[in-house]
């Protein structure tokens, strides 16, 4: 497996770990962040992007407008496991953060939506490249 092939998802995992482990006091206070449950949207988007990067880097049938089951399984497995690890870290090890089942659910939904969106866009754009 060529590690350089996964540079986007590797950088994004680093961004996720930074964003989710920063002390809550270092997160800027603004009106957007005060919207109820806005953090769930953030989790959804973080893991949607992660799964999209993994799918893009892993899918060997991209040119034919198809998505391999292996790419789906790999992307969902990595994204969901990473989301679980993040929530467990927040719950057990980070006193200024709190792990949440709702955050984990948002992570899973984001990764799942990535598969749906990638499959749709991949079929539409097949042959454009």
C-alpha angles and dihedrals in degrees: 000000000000107000093197088061088069099050095119095052090042092054090045092052088054090051090050093050091049093047094047099043101044112114109264089237090064093057108100117245113232137144095261092056090050093064108114112262093001088136089065089058089050091052090047092052095043092055095038089058092044093053091045091054092048092047091049093048095043104040111101094181096058093118091058093050092248135119121218120230088229091058091049093047092046095047095046094044094050095042095046094044091048091048090052092048091051092051092047090050090051093046100045108023111026112071094189094050131058127215114222139192087219091055090049090050089052089050092052093045091050092052091046092049088052090061092049094046094043092050092050096045092042091055093047095048098039110133095017091105 
